């Protein structure tokens, strides 16, 4: 579904691009509307002037710059006259660009300003892209990067010269002409992807289901192919059908000039690509119905563009993507108009070959393999990151435990000793213990004296043991002092 929407959107953009090229070219050539005798019996809305037509974006990344240059060149009378008398081939060949030397100073000054603005815009875009790619510390060579923009002379960023106009015309012409080729390739990829998805779906089914699916697919193909005859686009029969069904006129009274007048909806004296495509609506309705399962609307748009492209190739003799009244009248006298060949629709012209389909599927298989490999690599990286995260969490926990232990020891060392209360007065417990120890020592000494009087030898041994025990209980620094005292005694 996403692929279908993507292709459909891009094809719609292609139509806008091709249509707008005709409008831009018409503005560039400043062609006057061809006088046409209107059928007074027909009631029509007032024609829309070309300057009142909505501005359609060409899709070119330099669309605004292109339009501004055209607008200012049209303001110069000399250049307007040359535009009117120059055909499309001379424009493509660069002959028109040389007339830039004769435009007014005001116009040249404004064109210089437009070019400087465009160069600055491109430099800003280049710098922004460079920053996004993480190259902030690397100097940007704008002159080198500007070479990719062929529609202006980047070596001279200050003034708009003949070469700039020549580059702009050729770039726009080339870009727009190549758009058809890109559209065909895009539609081909869409069709191959649709067939690829169908084949992949069949692989997921059992034999009975696969058989039913294949039968259903063939049934839809037959239903789509069962349609009324499609007239050759741009032929007399096709236009007569529009004359009768859309215009409500008798096909026996068909008149090419009147037909042109009726369907030149903006009254500019030309069939642009949008006006041409509107002529094929009746033919497309024979082939496609949005309510039918078998009809693909993306294919309908491709068929519409094929018809328009075919008529342009046959009728647009000067290749300006517009059909003038003279070109149209000339085409109505050709054999292809009066006795055309049958028109082969898309189902009769597969968009791709078997070799192209095989290469496409091989390309998809390689892409899928690369994605699987990348997915496996990412899974390994994820597992490794999870392992490292677990290690970091364990180290963090051990560190936190060590910090908690240090804090606990520090708090125990700094905590003041508990107090005891005797007769309402707070006396430190350590003092009480010292007093008690002194009292015990005095009592013990008194007992030793009494025992010494009775048993002198036992008293001496007991004193030595008591001294040794006291010496063991003392801290290391005090043990040496105590030994010295005993020695002196």
C-alpha positions as CSV (number, residue, x, y, z in Angstrom):
1,X,0.0,0.0,0.0
2,X,2.8,2.4,0.8
3,X,4.5,1.7,-2.5
4,X,1.3,2.3,-4.4
5,X,0.7,5.6,-2.6
6,X,4.3,6.6,-3.2
7,X,4.2,5.8,-6.9
8,X,0.8,7.5,-7.3
9,X,2.0,10.7,-5.7
10,X,5.1,10.9,-7.8
11,X,3.2,10.3,-10.9
12,X,0.8,13.1,-10.0
13,X,3.9,15.3,-9.4
14,X,5.1,14.3,-12.9
15,X,1.9,15.5,-14.4
16,X,2.1,18.8,-12.6
17,X,5.7,19.2,-13.7
18,X,5.0,18.5,-17.4
19,X,2.0,20.8,-17.4
20,X,3.7,23.6,-15.7
21,X,6.6,23.4,-18.2
22,X,4.1,24.3,-20.9
23,X,2.9,27.2,-18.9
24,X,6.4,28.4,-18.2
25,X,7.4,28.1,-21.8
26,X,4.4,30.0,-22.9
27,X,5.3,32.8,-20.5
28,X,8.9,32.6,-21.7
29,X,7.9,32.9,-25.4
30,X,5.2,35.5,-24.5
31,X,3.1,34.1,-27.3
32,X,-0.1,35.9,-28.2
33,X,-3.4,34.0,-28.3
34,X,-4.3,32.9,-31.8
35,X,-7.5,34.6,-32.9
36,X,-10.2,32.0,-33.2
37,X,-13.8,32.5,-34.4
38,X,-16.0,31.5,-31.5
39,X,-19.2,29.7,-31.9
40,X,-21.7,32.2,-30.7
41,X,-24.3,29.5,-30.1
42,X,-22.2,28.0,-27.3
43,X,-22.4,29.5,-23.9
44,X,-19.0,29.4,-22.2
45,X,-17.4,30.9,-19.2
46,X,-15.1,33.9,-19.8
47,X,-11.6,32.7,-20.8
48,X,-8.9,32.9,-18.1
49,X,-6.1,35.2,-19.0
50,X,-2.6,33.6,-19.0
51,X,-1.4,36.0,-16.4
52,X,-4.3,35.0,-14.1
53,X,-3.6,31.3,-14.4
54,X,-2.4,29.7,-11.1
55,X,1.3,29.4,-10.7
56,X,2.1,25.7,-10.7
57,X,5.4,24.5,-9.2
58,X,7.6,22.8,-11.8
59,X,9.1,20.6,-9.2
60,X,12.6,21.9,-10.0
61,X,14.7,22.8,-7.0
62,X,15.5,26.1,-8.7
63,X,11.8,26.8,-9.6
64,X,11.6,30.1,-7.8
65,X,14.8,31.4,-9.3
66,X,13.7,30.4,-12.8
67,X,10.3,32.1,-12.5
68,X,11.9,35.3,-11.1
69,X,14.4,35.5,-14.0
70,X,11.6,35.0,-16.6
71,X,9.4,37.6,-14.9
72,X,12.1,40.3,-15.1
73,X,13.2,39.5,-18.6
74,X,9.6,39.9,-19.8
75,X,9.7,43.5,-18.4
76,X,12.3,44.5,-21.0
77,X,10.6,45.5,-24.3
78,X,13.6,44.5,-26.5
79,X,13.8,41.1,-24.9
80,X,10.0,40.6,-25.2
81,X,10.2,41.3,-28.9
82,X,13.0,38.8,-29.3
83,X,11.0,36.2,-27.4
84,X,8.0,36.7,-29.7
85,X,10.1,36.1,-32.8
86,X,12.3,33.2,-31.6
87,X,11.4,29.6,-32.0
88,X,12.0,26.8,-29.5
89,X,15.1,25.4,-31.3
90,X,16.8,28.8,-31.2
91,X,16.1,29.1,-27.5
92,X,17.5,25.7,-26.8
93,X,20.6,26.5,-29.0
94,X,21.4,29.5,-26.9
95,X,20.6,32.2,-29.5
96,X,18.1,33.9,-27.2
97,X,20.6,34.1,-24.3
98,X,22.8,36.4,-26.4
99,X,20.0,39.1,-26.4
100,X,20.7,39.6,-22.7
101,X,23.4,42.1,-23.6
102,X,20.7,44.5,-24.9
103,X,18.3,44.5,-22.0
104,X,18.0,47.6,-19.8
105,X,20.4,48.5,-17.0
106,X,17.5,48.2,-14.5
107,X,16.7,44.6,-15.5
108,X,20.4,43.6,-15.5
109,X,20.8,45.0,-12.1
110,X,17.8,43.1,-10.8
111,X,19.1,39.9,-12.4
112,X,22.4,40.4,-10.7
113,X,20.7,40.6,-7.4
114,X,18.6,37.5,-8.1
115,X,21.7,35.5,-8.9
116,X,23.5,36.7,-5.7
117,X,20.5,35.6,-3.7
118,X,20.4,32.2,-5.4
119,X,24.1,31.6,-4.8
120,X,23.7,32.6,-1.1
121,X,20.7,30.2,-0.8
122,X,22.7,27.4,-2.3
123,X,25.6,28.1,0.0
124,X,23.3,28.1,3.0
125,X,21.8,24.8,2.0
126,X,25.3,23.3,1.5
127,X,26.5,24.5,4.9
128,X,23.3,23.2,6.6
129,X,23.7,19.8,5.0
130,X,27.4,19.7,6.0
131,X,26.5,20.6,9.6
132,X,23.9,17.8,9.7
133,X,26.5,15.3,8.6
134,X,28.7,16.3,11.5
135,X,31.5,18.2,9.7
136,X,31.3,21.4,11.7
137,X,35.1,21.4,12.2
138,X,35.9,21.0,8.5
139,X,36.0,24.1,6.2
140,X,33.4,24.0,3.4
141,X,34.6,24.6,-0.1
142,X,31.4,26.2,-1.5
143,X,32.9,26.7,-5.0
144,X,33.5,23.0,-5.4
145,X,30.1,22.0,-4.1
146,X,28.3,24.6,-6.3
147,X,29.6,22.8,-9.4
148,X,26.7,20.3,-9.0
149,X,24.2,23.2,-9.7
150,X,24.6,23.5,-13.5
151,X,21.9,26.0,-14.0
152,X,24.2,28.9,-13.0
153,X,27.8,29.9,-13.4
154,X,29.2,29.5,-9.9
155,X,32.6,30.9,-10.9
156,X,31.0,34.4,-11.1
157,X,28.6,34.7,-8.2
158,X,28.0,38.4,-8.5
159,X,26.6,39.2,-12.0
160,X,24.0,37.6,-14.2
161,X,25.6,37.1,-17.7
162,X,24.7,35.5,-21.0
163,X,26.1,32.2,-19.8
164,X,23.8,32.2,-16.8
165,X,20.7,32.6,-19.0
166,X,21.9,29.9,-21.4
167,X,22.6,27.5,-18.6
168,X,19.2,28.2,-17.0
169,X,17.3,27.5,-20.2
170,X,19.2,24.4,-21.1
171,X,19.1,23.0,-17.6
172,X,15.3,23.5,-17.3
173,X,14.7,22.0,-20.7
174,X,16.9,19.0,-20.0
175,X,15.5,18.4,-16.5
176,X,11.9,18.5,-17.7
177,X,12.4,16.4,-20.8
178,X,14.1,13.7,-18.7
179,X,11.2,13.6,-16.3
180,X,9.2,11.4,-18.7
181,X,11.9,8.8,-18.7
182,X,12.1,8.8,-14.9
183,X,8.3,8.4,-14.7
184,X,8.4,5.4,-16.9
185,X,11.1,3.8,-14.8
186,X,9.2,4.5,-11.7
187,X,6.1,2.9,-13.0
188,X,8.1,-0.1,-14.1
189,X,9.4,-0.5,-10.6
190,X,5.9,-0.3,-9.2
191,X,4.6,-3.0,-11.5
192,X,7.5,-5.3,-10.8
193,X,7.1,-4.8,-7.0
194,X,3.4,-5.6,-7.3
195,X,4.2,-8.9,-9.2
196,X,7.0,-9.7,-6.6
197,X,4.6,-9.3,-3.7
198,X,2.0,-11.5,-5.5
199,X,4.6,-14.3,-5.9
200,X,5.8,-14.0,-2.3
201,X,2.2,-14.3,-1.2
202,X,1.8,-17.5,-3.2
203,X,4.7,-19.0,-1.4
204,X,2.9,-18.7,1.9
205,X,-0.1,-20.8,0.7
206,X,-0.6,-24.5,0.5
207,X,-1.3,-26.2,-2.9
208,X,-5.1,-25.8,-2.8
209,X,-4.9,-22.2,-1.6
210,X,-2.3,-21.4,-4.3
211,X,-4.5,-22.9,-7.0
212,X,-7.5,-20.8,-5.9
213,X,-5.4,-17.6,-5.7
214,X,-4.0,-18.2,-9.2
215,X,-7.5,-18.8,-10.6
216,X,-8.7,-15.6,-9.0
217,X,-5.8,-13.7,-10.4
218,X,-6.6,-14.9,-13.9
219,X,-10.2,-14.1,-13.5
220,X,-9.4,-10.5,-12.6
221,X,-7.1,-10.1,-15.6
222,X,-9.9,-11.3,-17.9
223,X,-12.4,-9.0,-16.4
224,X,-10.1,-6.0,-16.8
225,X,-9.4,-6.9,-20.4
226,X,-13.1,-7.2,-21.2
227,X,-13.9,-3.6,-22.0
228,X,-15.2,-1.5,-24.9
229,X,-12.9,-0.7,-27.8
230,X,-10.5,2.1,-26.9
231,X,-10.0,4.7,-29.6
232,X,-6.6,5.8,-30.7
233,X,-5.8,8.9,-28.7
234,X,-6.0,12.1,-30.8
235,X,-7.7,10.4,-33.7
236,X,-10.9,11.6,-35.4
237,X,-13.0,8.8,-33.8
238,X,-11.7,9.6,-30.3
239,X,-12.4,13.3,-30.7
240,X,-15.8,12.7,-32.2
241,X,-16.7,10.6,-29.2
242,X,-15.8,13.6,-26.9
243,X,-17.7,15.9,-29.3
244,X,-20.8,13.8,-28.9
245,X,-20.7,12.6,-25.3
246,X,-19.1,15.5,-23.6
247,X,-20.1,18.4,-25.8
248,X,-23.5,17.1,-26.7
249,X,-23.1,17.7,-30.4
250,X,-23.9,15.7,-33.5
251,X,-20.9,13.7,-34.6
252,X,-21.9,14.3,-38.2
253,X,-21.2,18.0,-37.6
254,X,-17.8,17.5,-36.2
255,X,-15.5,20.5,-37.0
256,X,-11.8,20.4,-35.8
257,X,-11.5,24.1,-35.4
258,X,-14.7,24.4,-33.3
259,X,-13.5,21.4,-31.3
260,X,-10.2,23.2,-30.6
261,X,-12.1,26.3,-29.6
262,X,-14.4,24.4,-27.2
263,X,-11.6,22.6,-25.4
264,X,-9.0,25.4,-25.2
265,X,-10.4,26.1,-21.7
266,X,-8.1,29.0,-20.8
267,X,-8.5,30.7,-24.2
268,X,-4.8,31.1,-24.8
269,X,-4.9,29.6,-28.3
270,X,-3.0,26.4,-27.3
271,X,-3.7,22.9,-26.0
272,X,-1.4,22.5,-23.0
273,X,-0.8,19.0,-21.5
274,X,-3.6,19.3,-18.9
275,X,-6.2,20.2,-21.6
276,X,-5.0,17.3,-23.7
277,X,-5.3,14.8,-20.9
278,X,-8.8,15.9,-20.2
279,X,-9.8,14.8,-23.7
280,X,-8.9,11.2,-22.7
281,X,-11.3,10.8,-19.8
282,X,-13.9,9.0,-21.8
283,X,-11.4,6.5,-23.1
284,X,-10.0,5.9,-19.6
285,X,-13.5,5.3,-18.2
286,X,-13.8,2.3,-20.6
287,X,-10.7,0.8,-18.9
288,X,-10.8,1.7,-15.3
289,X,-13.4,1.9,-12.5
290,X,-12.2,2.7,-9.0
291,X,-14.9,0.4,-7.6
292,X,-13.6,-2.6,-9.4
293,X,-11.0,-4.9,-7.8
294,X,-9.4,-5.6,-11.1
295,X,-8.7,-2.0,-12.0
296,X,-5.5,-0.3,-10.6
297,X,-5.8,3.5,-10.5
298,X,-2.0,3.9,-10.6
299,X,-2.1,2.1,-14.0
300,X,-4.9,4.4,-15.1
301,X,-2.7,7.5,-14.5
302,X,0.1,5.8,-16.5
303,X,-2.3,5.1,-19.3
304,X,-3.4,8.7,-19.3
305,X,0.1,9.9,-19.5
306,X,0.9,7.4,-22.3
307,X,-2.0,8.9,-24.3
308,X,-0.8,12.4,-23.8
309,X,2.7,11.6,-24.6
310,X,1.7,9.9,-27.8
311,X,-0.4,12.8,-29.0
312,X,2.3,15.3,-28.2
313,X,4.8,13.2,-30.2
314,X,2.5,13.2,-33.2
315,X,1.1,16.7,-33.1
316,X,3.6,19.0,-31.3
317,X,5.9,19.6,-34.3
318,X,8.1,22.3,-32.6
319,X,8.4,20.3,-29.4
320,X,7.4,23.2,-27.1
321,X,5.0,20.9,-25.2
322,X,2.1,23.0,-26.4
323,X,-0.3,22.3,-29.4
324,X,-1.2,25.4,-31.3
325,X,-4.2,25.7,-33.6
326,X,-2.0,25.4,-36.6
327,X,-0.4,22.2,-35.4
328,X,-3.8,20.8,-34.5
329,X,-5.3,21.5,-37.9
330,X,-2.3,20.1,-39.6
331,X,-2.6,16.9,-37.7
332,X,-6.3,16.5,-38.6
333,X,-5.3,16.1,-42.2
334,X,-2.9,13.2,-41.7
335,X,-3.8,9.6,-42.3
336,X,-3.0,8.8,-38.6
337,X,-5.9,11.1,-37.7
338,X,-8.4,9.8,-40.2
339,X,-7.4,6.1,-40.3
340,X,-5.5,5.3,-37.1
341,X,-4.1,2.0,-35.9
342,X,-5.7,0.3,-32.9
343,X,-4.4,1.5,-29.5
344,X,-2.6,-1.0,-27.4
345,X,-3.4,-0.6,-23.7
346,X,-1.1,-1.3,-20.8
347,X,-2.3,-4.9,-20.3
348,X,-1.2,-5.5,-23.9
349,X,2.2,-3.9,-23.2
350,X,3.8,-5.2,-20.1
351,X,5.9,-2.6,-18.5
352,X,8.9,-4.9,-17.9
353,X,10.6,-7.9,-19.5
354,X,11.3,-11.3,-17.9
355,X,15.0,-10.4,-17.6
356,X,14.2,-7.1,-15.9
357,X,11.9,-8.9,-13.5
358,X,14.6,-11.5,-12.7
359,X,17.2,-8.8,-12.1
360,X,14.7,-6.9,-9.9
361,X,14.0,-9.9,-7.7
362,X,17.8,-10.6,-7.4
363,X,18.3,-7.0,-6.3
364,X,15.5,-7.4,-3.7
365,X,17.1,-10.6,-2.5
366,X,20.5,-8.9,-2.1
367,X,18.8,-6.1,-0.2
368,X,17.0,-8.5,2.1
369,X,20.2,-10.4,2.8
370,X,22.0,-7.1,3.6
371,X,19.2,-6.1,5.9
372,X,19.3,-9.5,7.7
373,X,23.1,-9.1,8.1
374,X,22.7,-5.6,9.5
375,X,19.9,-6.8,11.8
376,X,22.2,-9.6,13.1
377,X,25.0,-7.1,13.6
378,X,22.7,-4.7,15.5
379,X,21.5,-7.6,17.6
380,X,25.1,-8.5,18.6
381,X,25.8,-4.9,19.4
382,X,22.6,-4.7,21.5
383,X,23.6,-7.8,23.5
384,X,27.1,-6.5,24.0
385,X,25.8,-3.1,25.2
386,X,23.4,-4.9,27.6
387,X,26.3,-7.0,29.0
388,X,28.4,-3.8,29.4
389,X,25.4,-2.1,31.1
390,X,25.1,-5.0,33.6
391,X,28.8,-4.7,34.4
392,X,28.4,-1.0,34.9
393,X,25.4,-1.5,37.1
394,X,27.3,-4.1,39.3
395,X,30.3,-1.8,39.6
396,X,28.0,1.1,40.5
397,X,26.3,-1.0,43.2
398,X,29.7,-2.1,44.7
399,X,30.8,1.5,44.6
400,X,27.7,2.7,46.3
401,X,28.1,0.0,49.0
402,X,31.7,1.1,49.6
403,X,30.5,4.7,49.9
404,X,27.7,3.7,52.4
405,X,30.2,1.8,54.5
406,X,32.6,4.7,54.6
407,X,29.8,7.1,55.6
408,X,28.7,4.7,58.4
409,X,32.2,4.5,59.8
410,X,32.6,8.2,59.7
411,X,29.3,8.8,61.4
412,X,30.2,6.3,64.2
413,X,33.6,8.0,64.7
414,X,32.1,11.4,65.0
415,X,29.1,10.4,67.2
416,X,29.4,11.9,70.8
417,X,29.5,9.4,73.7
418,X,26.3,8.7,75.5
419,X,25.6,10.5,78.7
420,X,24.5,9.1,82.1
421,X,22.3,11.0,84.6
422,X,23.2,10.9,88.3
423,X,21.0,12.8,90.7
424,X,19.8,15.1,87.9
425,X,23.3,16.0,86.7
426,X,24.6,14.7,83.3
427,X,27.9,13.0,83.8
428,X,29.8,11.4,80.8
429,X,29.7,7.7,81.1
430,X,33.4,7.4,80.4
431,X,34.2,9.4,83.5
432,X,32.0,7.1,85.6
433,X,33.9,4.2,84.2
434,X,37.2,5.8,85.0
435,X,36.1,6.4,88.6
436,X,34.9,2.8,88.9
437,X,38.2,1.5,87.5
438,X,40.2,3.6,89.9
439,X,38.1,2.4,92.8
440,X,38.6,-1.2,91.7
441,X,42.3,-0.7,91.4
442,X,42.5,0.7,94.9
443,X,40.6,-2.1,96.3
444,X,42.7,-4.6,94.5
445,X,45.9,-3.0,95.7
446,X,44.7,-3.1,99.3
447,X,44.0,-6.8,98.9
448,X,47.5,-7.4,97.4
449,X,49.0,-5.7,100.4
450,X,47.2,-7.9,102.8
451,X,48.1,-11.0,100.8
452,X,51.7,-10.0,100.6
453,X,51.9,-9.8,104.4
454,X,50.6,-13.3,104.7
455,X,52.4,-14.9,101.6
456,X,55.2,-12.7,100.4
457,X,56.4,-15.1,97.6
458,X,52.9,-15.6,96.1
459,X,52.3,-11.9,96.2
460,X,55.5,-11.3,94.1
461,X,54.4,-13.9,91.5
462,X,50.9,-12.4,91.3
463,X,52.4,-8.9,90.8
464,X,54.5,-10.1,87.9
465,X,51.4,-11.7,86.3
466,X,49.3,-8.6,86.8
467,X,52.1,-6.5,85.3
468,X,52.2,-8.8,82.3
469,X,48.5,-8.7,81.8
470,X,48.4,-5.0,82.1
471,X,51.3,-4.7,79.7
472,X,49.3,-6.8,77.2
473,X,46.2,-4.6,77.6
474,X,48.1,-1.4,76.9
475,X,48.5,0.1,73.4
476,X,51.8,-0.5,71.6
477,X,53.1,2.9,72.4
478,X,52.4,2.5,76.1
479,X,53.8,-1.0,76.3
480,X,57.4,0.4,75.9
481,X,56.8,3.0,78.6
482,X,55.5,0.4,80.9
483,X,58.5,-1.8,80.3
484,X,60.8,1.1,81.1
485,X,59.0,1.8,84.4
486,X,59.1,-1.9,85.4
487,X,62.8,-2.0,84.7
488,X,63.4,1.1,86.8
489,X,61.4,-0.5,89.6
